[in-house]
Amino acid sequence: MAVCFAVGVAAGWWLHASGGPRPASLPTTIESETATSARPTGAAKAPAHVGREPATGRDEADAPVATSGEPAIGAAPRGAEPGGALEVLQRRHLRVPVDGVHVETLKGAFVEPRSGAGGHTHEAVDILAPRGTPVHAIEDGAIAKLFDSKAGGHTIYQFDPTERFAYYYAHLDRYADGVHEGQRLAAGDVIGYVGTSGNAPPGTPHLHFAIFELGPDKRWWKGEALDPYLAFRRN
């Protein structure tokens, strides 16, 4: 017994002095790999333009801004390819929704920057006019939705006759008498009046007007925005 005890003590002293066998080290990547696997490999990015949900409306405009008269330099405008959406609209000779407005005054408004969370471009035009000025349907079609939103105020979504496009009229002071959802419109019909409802500055009555190309689901609040100036412009 004494001999075994002595041998055990000597072996323990030697292991302590030499450090003894060490456990195999764990891979240094385990923790990082685990953390990585818990993260998405890449969040999907929202498309450049996504229609707003009905709860908020489409209009995120701040105060109307003076435009430079020149569009931003960059890629070709959406829908400008030969035979594209803009060419289709130009052939229809759409009327400007407010009488007395020259199309050239709308140039560049679509790409004007807007302040707000993340920043964005206008994707619409602002047509300044005295409060109560009549707003006209720009072509035949039907009213898809009358909608009040915090941003756009009293708004109208109109579909074109083919339901390929939607026209959006916002910041109305009020709707024209008798206007209702599903109503068939003829170009030039008065559908509302210029105002400052929604987030429009109280002292700057104007019509916030947008055109967008609908998707196959034809949701009235969702689509790809097109530059109204280019749609109205006569080539």
C-alpha positions as CSV (number, residue, x, y, z in Angstrom):
1,M,0.0,0.0,0.0
2,A,2.7,2.4,1.0
3,V,4.6,1.7,-2.3
4,C,1.4,2.3,-4.4
5,F,0.7,5.5,-2.5
6,A,4.2,6.7,-3.2
7,V,4.0,5.9,-6.9
8,G,0.7,7.8,-7.1
9,V,2.1,10.9,-5.4
10,A,5.1,10.8,-7.7
11,A,3.0,10.5,-10.8
12,G,0.7,13.4,-9.7
13,W,3.8,15.6,-9.1
14,W,5.1,14.8,-12.6
15,L,1.8,15.6,-14.3
16,H,1.5,18.9,-12.4
17,A,5.0,19.9,-13.3
18,S,4.8,19.0,-17.0
19,G,1.3,20.3,-17.5
20,G,0.0,16.8,-18.4
21,P,-2.1,15.9,-21.4
22,R,-4.4,18.7,-22.4
23,P,-7.9,18.2,-23.8
24,A,-8.3,18.5,-27.5
25,S,-9.1,22.1,-28.3
26,L,-12.6,22.9,-29.7
27,P,-12.9,24.3,-33.2
28,T,-12.8,28.0,-32.9
29,T,-15.5,28.2,-35.6
30,I,-18.3,26.5,-33.7
31,E,-19.6,29.6,-32.1
32,S,-19.3,31.8,-35.2
33,E,-20.9,29.1,-37.4
34,T,-23.7,28.7,-35.0
35,A,-24.3,32.4,-34.9
36,T,-24.1,32.6,-38.6
37,S,-26.6,29.8,-39.1
38,A,-29.0,31.7,-36.9
39,R,-28.9,34.8,-39.2
40,P,-30.6,35.0,-42.5
41,T,-28.2,34.6,-45.4
42,G,-29.5,37.8,-46.9
43,A,-32.6,39.8,-46.4
44,A,-34.7,40.3,-49.5
45,K,-34.7,43.9,-50.6
46,A,-38.0,45.6,-51.3
47,P,-38.4,46.7,-54.9
48,A,-37.6,50.3,-55.9
49,H,-41.2,51.1,-55.8
50,V,-43.7,49.3,-53.7
51,G,-47.3,50.5,-53.5
52,R,-48.4,51.5,-50.0
53,E,-50.8,49.5,-48.0
54,P,-54.4,50.9,-47.9
55,A,-53.9,51.8,-44.2
56,T,-51.4,54.5,-45.2
57,G,-52.3,55.4,-48.8
58,R,-49.7,56.1,-51.5
59,D,-48.9,59.7,-51.0
60,E,-45.7,60.4,-48.9
61,A,-45.3,63.8,-50.3
62,D,-44.1,66.7,-48.1
63,A,-44.6,70.2,-49.2
64,P,-44.5,70.7,-53.0
65,V,-41.1,71.8,-54.1
66,A,-39.9,73.9,-57.0
67,T,-38.4,71.7,-59.7
68,S,-35.3,72.2,-61.6
69,G,-37.1,71.5,-64.9
70,E,-34.6,68.7,-65.7
71,P,-35.0,65.0,-64.8
72,A,-32.3,63.3,-62.9
73,I,-29.5,61.8,-64.9
74,G,-29.4,58.0,-64.8
75,A,-31.3,55.0,-66.1
76,A,-34.1,55.4,-68.7
77,P,-37.4,56.2,-67.0
78,R,-39.6,53.3,-66.1
79,G,-41.9,52.3,-68.9
80,A,-39.9,54.2,-71.5
81,E,-38.8,51.2,-73.6
82,P,-40.2,51.0,-77.1
83,G,-43.8,49.9,-76.9
84,G,-43.8,50.3,-73.2
85,A,-46.3,51.8,-70.8
86,L,-45.4,55.4,-71.4
87,E,-45.8,55.0,-75.2
88,V,-49.2,53.4,-74.7
89,L,-50.3,56.4,-72.5
90,Q,-48.9,59.0,-74.8
91,R,-50.9,57.6,-77.7
92,R,-54.1,58.2,-75.6
93,H,-53.6,62.0,-75.4
94,L,-54.5,62.2,-71.7
95,R,-55.8,65.5,-70.5
96,V,-54.1,67.2,-67.6
97,P,-56.4,67.0,-64.6
98,V,-56.4,70.7,-63.8
99,D,-57.3,73.2,-66.5
100,G,-54.8,75.8,-67.6
101,V,-51.7,73.9,-66.5
102,H,-48.9,73.6,-69.1
103,V,-47.3,70.1,-69.3
104,E,-43.8,71.5,-69.3
105,T,-44.3,72.9,-65.7
106,L,-44.4,69.3,-64.5
107,K,-41.0,68.3,-65.9
108,G,-38.6,66.9,-63.3
109,A,-41.2,66.7,-60.5
110,F,-41.3,62.9,-60.5
111,V,-37.7,62.5,-59.4
112,E,-37.6,65.4,-56.9
113,P,-36.3,64.1,-53.5
114,R,-38.6,64.1,-50.5
115,S,-37.6,64.1,-46.9
116,G,-38.7,61.4,-44.6
117,A,-37.7,58.0,-43.2
118,G,-35.0,56.7,-45.5
119,G,-35.6,59.4,-48.1
120,H,-37.4,58.8,-51.4
121,T,-38.3,60.4,-54.6
122,H,-41.7,62.0,-55.3
123,E,-42.9,59.6,-58.0
124,A,-45.8,62.0,-58.7
125,V,-46.4,65.6,-59.7
126,D,-47.8,68.4,-57.7
127,I,-50.2,70.7,-59.5
128,L,-50.6,74.0,-57.6
129,A,-54.0,75.7,-58.0
130,P,-56.4,77.8,-55.9
131,R,-58.4,75.8,-53.4
132,G,-61.6,74.6,-54.9
133,T,-60.3,74.4,-58.5
134,P,-62.0,71.5,-60.3
135,V,-60.1,68.3,-60.8
136,H,-61.0,66.3,-63.9
137,A,-60.6,62.6,-64.8
138,I,-57.7,62.4,-67.3
139,E,-59.4,59.8,-69.4
140,D,-62.3,57.3,-69.4
141,G,-62.4,54.6,-66.8
142,A,-64.0,53.8,-63.5
143,I,-63.4,54.9,-59.9
144,A,-61.8,51.9,-58.1
145,K,-61.6,53.4,-54.7
146,L,-62.4,56.6,-52.7
147,F,-60.0,56.5,-49.8
148,D,-59.0,58.8,-46.9
149,S,-55.4,58.5,-45.7
150,K,-53.3,60.4,-43.2
151,A,-50.9,61.4,-46.0
152,G,-53.1,61.8,-49.1
153,G,-56.2,63.0,-47.4
154,H,-59.3,62.7,-49.6
155,T,-58.1,60.6,-52.5
156,I,-59.4,58.9,-55.7
157,Y,-58.0,55.9,-57.4
158,Q,-59.3,55.6,-61.0
159,F,-58.6,52.7,-63.3
160,D,-58.2,53.2,-67.0
161,P,-60.6,51.4,-69.4
162,T,-58.3,48.4,-69.7
163,E,-57.5,48.3,-66.0
164,R,-53.8,48.3,-66.8
165,F,-53.2,51.6,-65.2
166,A,-54.4,53.5,-62.1
167,Y,-54.6,57.3,-61.7
168,Y,-54.2,58.7,-58.2
169,Y,-55.6,62.1,-57.2
170,A,-54.8,63.3,-53.7
171,H,-55.1,66.2,-51.2
172,L,-58.6,66.9,-52.5
173,D,-60.6,69.5,-50.7
174,R,-63.7,67.4,-51.3
175,Y,-65.2,65.0,-53.8
176,A,-67.5,66.2,-56.5
177,D,-71.2,65.6,-55.7
178,G,-72.4,62.1,-56.4
179,V,-68.9,60.6,-56.9
180,H,-68.9,57.0,-55.8
181,E,-66.8,53.8,-56.1
182,G,-67.5,51.9,-59.3
183,Q,-68.7,55.0,-61.1
184,R,-68.0,55.0,-64.8
185,L,-66.1,58.2,-65.9
186,A,-65.6,60.0,-69.1
187,A,-62.4,62.1,-69.7
188,G,-63.0,65.5,-68.4
189,D,-65.6,64.6,-65.7
190,V,-65.1,66.7,-62.5
191,I,-64.4,64.3,-59.7
192,G,-63.1,66.5,-57.0
193,Y,-61.6,69.9,-56.0
194,V,-58.0,71.0,-55.2
195,G,-57.3,71.3,-51.5
196,T,-54.9,70.6,-48.7
197,S,-56.3,67.5,-47.0
198,G,-53.8,64.9,-45.6
199,N,-50.3,66.1,-45.1
200,A,-50.4,69.0,-47.6
201,P,-49.3,72.3,-46.2
202,P,-52.4,74.3,-45.3
203,G,-51.3,77.3,-47.3
204,T,-50.4,75.4,-50.4
205,P,-53.4,73.9,-52.1
206,H,-52.4,71.5,-54.8
207,L,-53.3,68.2,-56.5
208,H,-50.8,65.4,-55.9
209,F,-51.2,63.3,-59.0
210,A,-49.6,59.9,-59.8
211,I,-49.9,57.2,-62.5
212,F,-48.9,53.6,-61.9
213,E,-49.0,50.4,-63.8
214,L,-51.0,47.7,-62.1
215,G,-49.8,44.2,-61.5
216,P,-51.8,41.1,-62.5
217,D,-53.7,41.2,-59.2
218,K,-54.9,44.8,-60.0
219,R,-54.7,46.1,-56.5
220,W,-55.8,49.7,-56.6
221,W,-53.1,50.8,-54.1
222,K,-50.1,48.9,-55.6
223,G,-48.2,49.2,-58.8
224,E,-45.1,50.6,-60.6
225,A,-45.0,54.4,-60.7
226,L,-44.7,56.1,-64.0
227,D,-43.8,59.8,-64.6
228,P,-47.0,61.7,-65.4
229,Y,-45.0,64.4,-67.3
230,L,-43.8,61.8,-69.8
231,A,-47.3,60.3,-70.0
232,F,-48.8,63.8,-70.8
233,R,-46.0,65.0,-73.0
234,R,-46.7,65.2,-76.7
235,N,-43.7,63.8,-78.7
